[in-house]
Amino acid sequence: MNVGSIVRYRKREWVVMPSDNPEHIRLRPLTGAADDFILVHKALSETIGYSLPDERITAARFPLPATNDVSDAASAHLLWQAARLSLREGATPFRSLGRISIRPRIYQFVPLLMALRLDPLRLLIADDVGVGKTIEALLIARELVDGGEVKRLAVLCPPYLCDQWYIELTQKFNLEAVIIRSGTINRLEREKPGPETVYRHYPFQVISIDFIKSDHNRHAFLQDCPELVIVDEAHGTALPYAHNTSQHQRHRLINDIASRTDRRLILLTATPHSGIEAAFQSLLGLLKPDFGAWPIGDLGEDQRAELARHFVQRTRTDIKVNWDGEDCFPIRDPKDECYPLSPAYRRLFDETYAFCTKIVQSGQTLEKRRQRVRFWGALALLRCVMSSPAAAVAAIENRESAQADVIPASDEGLDDAALYQGFVFESSDEIVDDSPPTPPIEDSTRTLPPPEKRKLRDLARLALEISRTDQDTKLSECAKLVAALLRKGDFPIVWCRYIATSDYVAEGLQKALSKEFPDVQVASITSSLGGDEERRAKIDELSKESRRVLVATDCLSEGINLQHVFNAVIHYDLPWNPNRLEQREGRVDRYGQKLSKTVRTIRYFSPDNPIDGIVIEVLLDKAQRIRKTLGTHVPVPDTSETVFQAILNALFLRGRNADGQLKLDLDVPETVELHRRWDIDAEREKINRTRFAQRAMKPEEVRRELESTDQVLGDPDAVRAFVLDAAQRLNLPITADPRKKDIFRVAVGREVRAILPEAVNFVLPETRTNIWLISFVSPTPEGADYIGRNHRFVATLAQYLVEEALTKGPEAKAARCGVIQTRMVACPTILGLLRARYLINHPDQPPALAEEVLTIGWESPSPERSSLLTPEAALALLANAKPDANVPLPEKRSRIDSALAFYEAHDKEVKTRLDERAAELLESHRRIRQSVSLKIRNLSISPQIPPDLLGLVVYLPMERS
């Protein structure tokens, strides 16, 4: 009983599938899906089978077509398409493409090809922000799983990315994963049976790296670590240059994982080099210990070539120019828009600045810690005031009730930057706390005399008055910008720094915009909403609105991709870290943006606010120039906050000029040094991306392999043709949307459902309008569901038609046999539709099963002579031949009867064709992997004989007049 053979069990035919347990026989229904299987224990079958014949597993054969299973060639072509789209274990070098629910672009296959040529797999994918590194990594993972090389995998990522990875794994790559973090570990422990750890029991895991890095959790994980580990935001696991305890723990964890030389490891980051050579080398050392000691700036050609096998780093420009990615990414259109401060808001700023200056200057006589505390408190207060009146009120009024939350400190060993810096500056790698910066404000003001504290309350009252009397020009001018975007059909995100600002701006925009746009919906999403699940639900709800505006804090700037719902950005509050600005814009400016070809980004600031000027001139403009020149974002060096602190400190200590203007000396040595280092980083990035862009691998090479896979599994055009043809035969109305390109409208109302087969009816969604919008292109237009070969609607249609063809004979929508008279043939021609199965034998692995649907054809089929058609000619005849005359039913049946006899008499030619195809498949496996290991060189592929004869088509020439 070989894998791939057909057997009979319990009055039904089955295909024997590979089984990990030699005591179990794994059976798939003859017309069932790949995942629809049962396990039969050998001993049980053999014992019960003696008394109950139906329980005995016996050899069987695929049922041949009958002479009355006859219709037309178009019906047989539909059966061929249905059978092809039913395949999951495709006979292709890319085993994974039969199981994923997206259509990757050509450039996204490059890391997969690189991975298949490494043994063991150690790969650093450092493609640009928004290129699709998640897709690239999961393509590799799915391929290794489907090839039997990997049974378990873990994705380690920052906690705020866990939900995003879970969605990608389950919805796009059909791998049922679990999220392991502090909030789920107890439930997962309860739900698993037996004494196994969660890391052993659940095969596909998404794990918070900050949960797993602790000593207790790290040891448990390492004990049962999966064969494949993917590390996202891998730059956060490099060896830190300073006393960063958290990053030290992450580095130790990944280093322990990499210490097992047989473990497969994929590292992902858009910023592999932080500017610190030792940190970058430590990251490369995870791929191969030798790499950690190589002088990256002075590599020999052999070293560069060896490193390039493990390291790919491409900009969007490189992908557009060299990888046919011209239409993959939107064009970013950056603009600056300014607003003036109203007299009241100007007064609020001036009085706040005077107050902050006073507490900083008066603090110069205090001990060092108190000086630093005053500085951080002043910055936090000033930033809140310039964010919004609501943020100012929240920061000031909350301070007295939050004394218990103030972080205690002493002079000994205290790092106030570590305590309070996060309340002011945005981190590059962590989600920013968007709550009011109460601790530094309270800590800096609690020792002030009562008159100074009363001044704070005066500032709060002034801020409240501004918001209540419509004197906030920042908000009113922003409403005009948003209205202009809505008129263009854009869907903007307005990014804010604080919860209070976000809620305040959302309320103000809803009120202002509703006058012109009655149907507009404005929503605020902040960390106060709860976890990612609630935020996603609110975004999904907002996405259904025809006019929508999202106001959000940086709780959304990482972890949730928004390119399907929004296509414009306004930075209501400028971030004080260019990396954060890039992360915000990267939510919409990325692969999959289908709302528009242009993404508009607006830096919004006031010339009356000198701090905005510092941020723009010292940091944001420099980052923008580098991005424009290089074609990619280069992170700001880690010294930027020190430089910024020096400038802001001078702002408070030097005061104003004689004319009242603030003294801003931006051309200080610290700034010059920062820009010099940044330029060095940019030049290094340019060199690295040139060296490791993988131009040695040609698009034609990748395209050839993808096209060979499409021939077996069907490309998106084939899916589209099949669905439209099948729907027509089932009387399911599907029409092209006249207003929206690439979108089709499916009628799913009660009248339609009443006449559909139950199985098809079951997978149609319920909609409010009784219209279901679908698309066959990926990335998918807004508002439509992507219908790929693995969508359950397509899978159900295909399976239903195949089952019906095998059971209902001539009544089936896709009949097994057809006879037509056509001008496309000069002599009688027979086509056989075959479903072939191949055993793929790996050394030290159970055999794998691969399937495909083939055509085999003969011209002039007769006992005296016949000639085989080429596979290309047979397929072209099946796809293109049209009937030019009617053939009587008795003659059709007679022709099919003769064709069946002819086919069975030519089984040797069928076997020869399958042997040739198996050899081609073997060659493609070896070509893709380039014989990287002994197991590939010893790979063998053999066809299972006989193949399933799904159907026969007879083509008759036109009679000469």
N, C-alpha and C positions, 0 to 999 in steps of 0.2 A: 504494500500500500504506500506508493510514493507520494511525496508532496506534489500537488498539482494534478493528481489523478482524480477521476470522478467515481464516486461510490454511492450506494443506495443504503439509506438508513431511515427507519420509521416511515416507509412508503414515500420517501422523497429523495431526490438526487442532491448530492453535495460535492463540493470541491475540498480536497484535503489541503489544509493550510499548514505552514510551519508552526511548530509548537516548541516552547522552551522546555517543557517537561516531557521526557521520553515516555512516561506512563500515560500521557494524555494524547488523544487524537483530536485535533482542532478542525472543525468542519464549518464551511461557509455554504449557505444555500446556493444552488446553481445560479439563481438569478438575484441573489442577495447582495447587499453592500459589503464592502471589505470588513467593516466593523460589526457586521451582523453574523456572529458565529456562536457555536456551542462547543463545549469540551466534553468528550466522552472518555471515560477511564477504560483503558484497554482490557483490564481484567474483568471489569463489570460487563463490558460488551461481550466478551468471550464466554462468560459464565451464563448470563441471562439469554444470550443468543441461541443457546441450544434448545431452550424451552419456548422462547418467544422469537420466532424468525424475524419479526420486524425490528428487534433489538440487535440483530446481527448486522455488521457492516460488511457489505459485499461489493464486488466490483460492478461498475455500471458504465454506460456510455452516453454521451450527449445525444439527445434525440434528434434524428435527422428530420429535415423538412418533409412534409407530405405533399403529394401532388395537388391537393386542394388548397394548400396554403399559398394561394397565388393572387397577386394583385398587379401593381405596376412598379416600374423601376424607382419612381420617386418614393414609394412606400418602403422599398428595400433600403434606399439611401437613408431614410429617416431611422430605420432600425440600426444601420451601421453607425450613424451619429449617436443614437441613444446608447448603444453598446460601448462606443468609444468614451463617451462622457461618463459612463458608469465605472470606468476603471479607476482604481486608486493605487494599486501596485503596478504602476506603469513600467513597461519595458523600455526604460530610458536611462541614460547615465545619471540624470537628476531624479532620484527616487521621490523627492519631497514634493515636487510640483503637482502631483496628483492629490495632495491633501491640504494644501494651503488655500486661503480664501482671498488672496490678493494677486495682483499681477505685477511682480517686481520689474523695475527697469533694467536695461542691459548693464549699466554701470554697477548696479547693486549685486550682480553675480560675481564681480571680481573678487571680493573677499572669500566667497564660497570656493571659487577655483583655487585661490591661494591655499585655503584651508585643506582642501582635498589633496594637496601636494606636500603636506607637512606630516611627518610622523616622528614624534607626537605633535599634535596640533598646539602651537603657541603663536598667537596672533594679536597684534595691536592694531586696531582700526581707529584711525584718527582723522577721519573725513570731517569736512566742515560742518558747522552747526546747521541743522535742518536738512541734511542730505539723506538721512534715513539709516543711521547706524544700527538702530534697533532691528529694522528689517534685515539688514545685512547679517547681523549676528544670529538672528533667529532662523534665517535661511540655512545657515551652517548647522545650527542645532537640529532643525527638523530633518535635514539631510542625513546627519549622523544617526538620528533615532530611526529613520525609515530604512537606513542601510544596515541596521543591526549592530552598529559599532558602539552605540551609547544607549543605555536603558534609563539613566537618570541624569538630570541636569539641575543646576541651581543658578539663579540670577542673583547676584549680590549688588545692591544699589542703595543709595540714600533713601531714608524712609518715605520722603515725599514722592518718590518715583515708583514705589511698589505697586500702586494701583494701575499706573500707566503700563507697566510691564505685564501685569496680570491680564489686562485687557488685550494687549498685543498677542500674548501667548494663546489665550483661549479663543478670541474672536477671529484673529487673522491666521494663526498657525495651528489651530485645533489641537492644542496640547492642554489638557485639563490640569491647571496648576493650582497651588495653594499659596497664600501669602503667610509667611512666618515672621512675626514681629511680636512685640510685647503684648499687643491687644488680641492676638489670635492664638498664641502658643498653647494656652490652657485648653481652649476648645479643640484644637487639633490633637492634643494629647488624649482628651476624652474620647474623641471619635475614632481613633485608630484602634484596631484590635491587637492583642498580643503584646509582648514586651519590647518590640522594635521601637527604636527612636523615631521621631517624626522625620528625621533626615534620611532614614532608611525606608520608612513606609511609603512616603509620598514621592512618586518618581519625578515630578516637575515642581520646582519650588521657586518662589520669589521671596528673597530674604532681605530684611533690613540689615544693612552692613553694620549700622550702629547698635543693633540688637545683638548681632552674632559676634561682635568683636571682643566682648568682655571675656575674661578668662574662663568663667564657668560655661558659657554658651559656646565659646570657640572650641574647647576641647571636645564637647559633645558633637559638634558639627564635624570636626576633623576626623573623628572616629568613623563616621559614616558619610564622608564627603562624596558626592556624586562624581562620575567619571568626567563630566564636563561642567566647568564653572565659567560663567560670564560675569565680568565685573564692569558695571557702568560707572561713569564719572571716575575713571581709574586714576586720574591725576590726584585725586584725594587719597590714594593709597600709596603714593610715592613717599620715600623717606623724607620726613619733614626736616627743615633746616633749623627750626627753633623748638622750643619746649611746647610742642603741640601734642598733648597727651592723646587726644582723640585720634589724630592722624597716625601717631606712633602705633596705636592699637590696630588700626586698619592695615597699616603696612605689615605688621607682624602676622596678622591673619592671612593676608594674601601671600606673603612670603612662605608661610607654612603650607599653604595649598600648593604653591608652585614647587615646593621641595620634592614632591612626588613626581619624578620625571616622566611617568606614564600618564599623568593627569592632563587632560586637555583644558586649555585656558585661553579665553578670549577677553582682551581688555579693550574697553571703549572709552574714548574721550575726544572732545574737539580741541582740547588744549593740553597736549601731552607735555609740553615744555613750559614750565612756570618762569623761566629765566634763570633758574638755578640748575647748573649742570649736574650736580650730584643727585638732585631729585630726579631729573630725567634719566640719568644712568641707572638709578635704582629701579625705575619703571621698566627699562629695557632689560635689566638683569632678571626680571621675573619671567621673561620669555626664554632667556638662555643665560646662565651665569656669566659666560664670557662677555656678553654684551655690556654688562655692568662695568667692565674695566676698559672698554674701548674709548679712545678719544674721539667723541662724536664730531668735533670740528675738524678732525684730521684723519678721516678714515681712508684706508687703502681701497683700491677698486674691488678686491676680493671681499674685504670686510663689508663694503657698501652693498655689494650684490647679495651677500649672505643675510645682512640685516633686512634688505628689501624683500626677502622671502617671507619675513615675519611682520612686516610693518607697512601699512598703506596709509597715505595721508594726501587727500585731494581737496582742492578748493572747488567751489561751485564753478568758477571760471574754467578750471581744468575739465570738469565734467561736461560743461556746455560745449567746449571746443573739441575735446578729444573723445567723449563718450556719448555723443548723440543726445545730450541732455538739455538741448536748447529750450524745450518747453516744460522742463521739470520744475523750474523754480520761477517765482515771480520776480519782477523788477522792483527794487526798493527805491521809492521816491521820497527822500528826506527833505523836510522843510523846517524852517524856524518861524514861529509865530509869537508875537509879543503882546503883552497887555500892560496898560498903565495902572499904577496904583491910584485908587481914588484918594481924595484928601483924607478921608477917615482912615483908610487902610495905611496910607503913608504915615499918618500920626501914630497908628498902632506899631508900625515897624520902627519908627524913630524912637518911640518911648521904650519899646522892648530892647532895641539895640543899646540905648543909654543905660537901661537897667542892667543888661548883661555885661556891658563894658565896666560898669561900676563894681559889680561883684567880682569880676575877674581882676580888675586893678587893685581893689581893696584886699583881695586875697593874696597879693604878692608878698605880704608880710607874714603870711601863715606858713606852717610847715608844708613840705613838698606835697604830701598827699592831699591836703586841703586845697592847695593851689590847683592840682589836677582835677579835683572834684568840681571846683568852681568852673573851670574851663569846660568840662563835659556838660555840666548843668546848663551853662550859658548857651552852648551849641545846641543842645536838645531843645531848649525853650525857643530859641530863635528859629530853629527849623520848623517847629510846630506852628509858630505864628505865621510863617511864610507859606505853610502848607494850606491852612484854611482857618477861618475864625473858629470853626467847630473843633479843630485839633488844638487850637490855643486854649479854648475853654476846658476841653477834656484834660489837657496836661496840667493846667493850673488848679482846677477845682478838685482833681483827684489826688493831688499831692498830699494834702493833710490827712486824708483817710488811708494813705498808703505808707505811713511811717514804718509799719511792721515789715513792709516789703523791701525796705532799703537794705542794701547789701552791706553788712558790717565789714569793717576793714581796719587794719592797723598799718603802721608804717613798715613793719617787718615783712619783707618779701611780697608786698602787695603789688599787683600789676593792675592799675586802674584801667588801662586800656582793655584788658581782658574782661573787666567788670562792666564798663560803661560804653565802650566803643561800639558795641553792637546796637545800642539804642540810637546811635547817631549815623554811623556809616553802614552801608550795605555790604554784606559779605559776598564774596564771589561764588562761594560753593554752597552756602546754606540758605534756607528760606528765611527771609527777614522777619523779625518780630514787628508786627504792624500795630501793636497796642501802644497806648500813650507812653512816652519815655519818662514815666513818673519817678523811678528810682534816682537817676542822676539829678533831676530837677529838685526833688525833695532833699537829697543829700547835700546839694549845693546851697540850699536856701534855709535849711532848718536852723542854722545858727545865726541867721540875720536878725537884726533888731526889728521890733514890731513895725516901725514906719516903712521899712523895705518890704516886709511881708504884705503890708496894706497896698503897696504899689503893685504887687502881683495881682491882688484882687481887682485893682483898678484896671489892669490890663485885660483881665477876664471880662469885666463889664464892657469895656470898649470893644472887644472882639464880639461879644454877644450882640451889641448894638449894631455892629456892621452887618451881621448876618440877618438881623430882624428888619433892617431898614433898606435892604437891597443896595448896599454900598460896596458890595464885593465885585469889583470889576474883573477880578480873576475868573470868577464863576460866570459872569454875564458874557465876557468875551469868549470863554470856552464854549458856551452854548451856541454862539454864532459859528464857531469852527465846526462843531458837531453837526449843526443844521446844514452847513455847506457840504459836508461829507454825505449826509443822508440824501441830499438832493442829487448827488452823483450816483446814488445806489450803493454806497459803501456801508459797511457795518463796523463801527469803530469800538475799540477798547480805550478807556480813559484810565491811565495808571496813576495811582495815588500812593502816598507813603504810609498813611495812617488810616485805621478803621474809621475814626470820626470824620476824616476828610472824605473817604469813599462814600459813606452813607449820606453825608451832607451834599456832596456833588451830585449823587444819583437823584436825590430828592429835588434839588434845584434844577437839574437838567430835565427831569420828567415834567416839572411845572412849566419851564420855559419852552420846551420843544413841542408840547402838546398843542400849543396854539396853532402852529403850522402843520404839525403831523399828529392828528388825533389818535392814530393807531400805533404810535411809537411806544415801545416798552423799554424802560431803563431799569436795570438791576444792579445792585451792589453785592459783590462777593468779597468777603474778607475772612480772616481766620476765625472770627466770631461765629461763622456759620456752622462750624463743626469740621468733620473730616472730608476727605476727597469725594466720598460717595455722595454726600449732600451737595457739594459744590458741582459735581458733574450733573446731578439731577436738576439743579437750577439752570445750568448751562443748556441742558437738553430741552428744558421747558422754554428757555429764552430763544433757542434756535428755531422754534416753530413760528416765531413772530416775523412778519414780513418786514417790519422796521424795528431794529433792535440796537441797543447801546449797552455795553457792559462797562461798569465802573468797578475797578478791582484794585486790590493791593498786591504786593509781591508774593502773597500766598499762592498766586496763580502763575507767577513768572517762571516756575519750573514744575514739571510733573504732569501738566495737563496741556495737551496740544489743542490749539484753538483755530487752526487754519481752515477747518471745514465750516466754521461759523462766523469768523470775523476776518477782516482784511485791511484794517487801518488801526493806527496807534496814535494816541495823544499822551505825551508824558506831562500830565497835570503837575506832578512834582518831579523835577529832575532828580534822577538818582545821583548820589555822590560817588558812584563807582561805575565806570563805563561798561564793565562786564555785566552789571545788572541791566543796563540799558539794552545791551545786546540780547540778553536773555528775554527781556520783555518783547522786543521786536521779533525775536525768534519764535515766539508762540504762533505768529501768523505768517512770517516770512520763512517758509520751509517747504519741503517736498509735500505735495498733496494740496497746495493752495489752488482751489478751483473757482473761487468766487470771482477773481479778477486776475489779470496778468500783471497788475501793478499793485504793490502794497504801499500805502501812504503812511509815512511816519512823521510825526510833528513834535519837535522839541518846543515846549511852551514855557515861556519865562518872561520876567519883567526887567526892563533896563533899570528900573528903580531899585532893584534888589541886587546889591553888590555881590552877594554870595552866589547867586545864579551866574553872575559874570565870571567869578573864579572857577566854578565848576565847568563852564563851557570853555573858557580860554585855556585852562591848565589841563583839563582831562578830556572832555567830550569832543572838542574840535580835533585834538591830536588823534584820538581813536578813530574819528571819522576819516581823517586824511589817510591814515594807515590802511583802513579798510578799503578806501577808494583806490589806493595805489596797488595794494597787494591782492585785493579781491577776496579777502577774508578778514575776520576779526582777530586781532592779536590782544590778548589780555593785558591790562595795565600791570606794570611791575608791582611787586608787593610793597615797594617803598612809597607808593602814591599816597597812602593815608598819612604817613609821616610828613610828607611834603605839604599836604593839605592842612594838617594840623599847624605847621609852622606859619603858613599864610594866614590862617584864621586867628591864630594867637596874635600875630602882628596886627590883625584887624582890630582886635580888642585893645591892645596895649598902645598902639600909636594914635588911635583916635582919628579925628577929622582934620582936613586942611582948613586954612583960614576962611575959605569960601563955603565951608560946611560939607564938602565932599569927603567921603571916606578915602583914607589913604590905602591904595592897593598896589603893592610892589610885587608884581607877578614874576618879574625877571630876576628872581633870586637864585643863588647858586643851587639850591635844592631843586628848583624847577628845571633848571638847565640840565642837571644830572639825571633827573627823572626822564626827561625827553630823550637824553642821550641813550640811556639804558633801553628805553622803549624802542628806539630806532634800531638798536643792536638786536633786540628780540625779533623785530619785524624782518630784518635782513636774514636772520637765522631761520625764521619760519619760511621765508621765500625759498631759501636754499633747500631746506628739508622737504618742502612740498614738491619741489622740482625733482629731487632725488628719489622720493618714495611715492610718486604719483602712479606708479605701475603702468607706465606707458609701454613697457616691454610686452605687456599683454594687450593684444589688439582687440578692438571692438568686433572685428570680423570673426575672430576666433570664438568670442563669447556668443555672438549672434548665431553662429553655425550650430553650436550646441543647443541653444535655446530653440532654434527652428526644428532641430531633430526631435526635441521633446514635444513641440507643438504638433508634429506629424502624428505622434502617438496619442497624445492626450487631448488635442484640440486647443486652438488659440481662442481669444475672446470673440473673434469674428465667427468662429465655428459655433461657439455657445449662442451667440446672437441668432445665427441662422437656424439652429436647432430649436431654440425656444419659440421663435416666431412661427416656424413650420409646425411644430407640435401643437402650439396654441390654436392655430388655424384648424387643425384636424379635430381638436377637442372642443371647438366652438368657444374658446376663451378669447374675448376681444382684447387685443393689444395693438395700440396705435402710437405712432411717433407724436411727441408733443410738438405742436407747431411753433411754440414760442421759445422752447428751451432745447438747445442742441444736446444731442446724445442722451435724451431722456425719453422714455416710453411710458405710456399710461395703460395700466392693466385694470380692466373692470372687474371688481370683486364684490359686486352687489348680490342680493339674494337671488335674483332671477338667473344670474350666471352660475352661481354655486349649485343651483338646483339640478343642473344638467351635467355637472362635472363629476368625474370619478371621485370616490370618497378620499382616496389617498392624496390626490391633487388638491381637493378642497381643503383638506386638513392643514396644508402648509401655506395657504394663502392668508395674509394678515387681515385683521379687521381694521378698517379705516373709517374716519368720520364722514368722508366724502364718497365712500365706495370706489375710490380710485387709488390705486397703488402705483407710485412713481418708481421706476426702476431704470438702471443704466448698465450697460455692458462694458464701460470703460473705467479704468482705475488709474489715478485717483478719480473719485466719483463726483459729479456735479452736486451742488447743494440741494438738499431736499429729496434726493433719490437714494434707493438702496442699490448697492453693487451686486449684480447678478453674475457671479463667476461660476466656473464648472463645479465648485464645491458648495455652492449655495444650496440649501435644502430644497428649494423650489426646483432647481435644475436637476439635482440628484433624484428627487421624487419623480419628476417627469420621465427621466431616462429609465429609472428602474421599472416604473409602471409600464412603459412601452415595451421594454424587453420581456417582462413577465407576460404581458398580454400576447405578444407575438408567439411565445412558446406554448401558450395554453388555449388561445382562442382561434387559432388558424386564420382563415380568410376574413373573419370578422374583426381582426385586429387592425388598429390604426396604422401600425407599422408591420405589414405582412412580411413573411420570411422569403417569399419568392415573387419574382416579377418577370413578365415577358413583354417586350415592346419591339415594335418595328421602327427603325430609325435610320436616317441618312449617315449617321456617324460611323457605321460599320460597313465594310464591303463584303463580309462573309459572316455566317453565323458565329457568334461569340458567346462564351459562358464566363460569368464572373462568380467566384465563390467568396462569400464573406466569412472570414475565419476569426475566431477568438483563440489566440495562441497563448500558451503558458510556458514559461521558461524557469528552470531551476538555476539559481545563482549560488554556486558553491564556493564559500570562503573557507580557507584553512582555519580550523579551531572555532568555527561558528556553525550553528544550524543553517541548513540551506534556506535561502530566501526565494520568494515567488515573485515573478514579474509577468505582467500580462499586456497584450496589445490586440487590437483589431486590425486585421490585414485583408487585402484583396488579392486574389490570385485568378488569373484569367487565361483562357485558351481561345485562339482563333481556329476556325474550321474544325470544331471537335467532331471527330469521326474515328471509327476503328482504324482506318487506313492512314490518316495523317492528322496532326494538330501541332500548333506551335504556341509556346507560352508567351503571354504579353509581359512586358517589363512591369514592375510594380507601379511605376509612374503612369504608364499608359492605362493600366487597369483602374487606377484611382481616378484618373481624368475621365474615363468612360463612365464610371459610376456617378461622378459629380455632375457631368455635363450633358449626358445623352438625354434627348427629349423624344417622345413618341411622335412619329410622323404619319402613322396609320394604325387602325384598329386591328387587334388580333382576336379572333373568336376564342371564347373560353375553352372549348374542347381542345383546340390546338395549343393553348397555353398549358393545359394540364399535360398534354402529350410531350411538349417540349421540356417541361420540368422533369417528367419521368425519365426522359432520355438523359437530361443533364445530371440527374442524381446517379444514374448508372455510370455515366462517363466519369464523374468525380471519384466514385469509389474505385474505379479501375485505374485511376492515375494517382494513387496514394503515394507512390514513390516520388513523383514530381513534387507533391505537397511537402513530403519530408525533406527533400533537397532544398526547397525554398526556405523552409524553417531553419534548417541547418545553416544556410547562408545568412539568414537574418540573425541567428544566435552569434555567428562569428562577427557580424557587424556590431552587434551590441557589446560583445566582449572588447572589441577594438575601441569602441567609444569610451568604455569604462577605463581602459588603460590609457587612452589618450588624455582624458581629463585629469587623471591622477598621475600621469607621467611615470608610472611604475615606481612610486616612491618607496614601496616596501615589498618584502617577500610575499606577503599575503595577497597583494594586488597581482604580482607576477604569477602567482599560483591560482588565481581566480579562474573558474571555469563556468560556462553557461551552456545549458543543453535544453532543447525543446522537449515539451511533453507531447508524446504522440499517442493518439491522433489529436489534432486541434478540434475545437468545437466548430461545426459547420452551422453558423447562424442562419445563413440564407444563400439563395442562388438567384442570379438574374441572367436571363437569356436575351441577347440582342439579335434581332433578325434584320438583314438588309432589306432595303426597299426593292420591290420587284421591278424589273425593267419593263417598261411599256413597249 
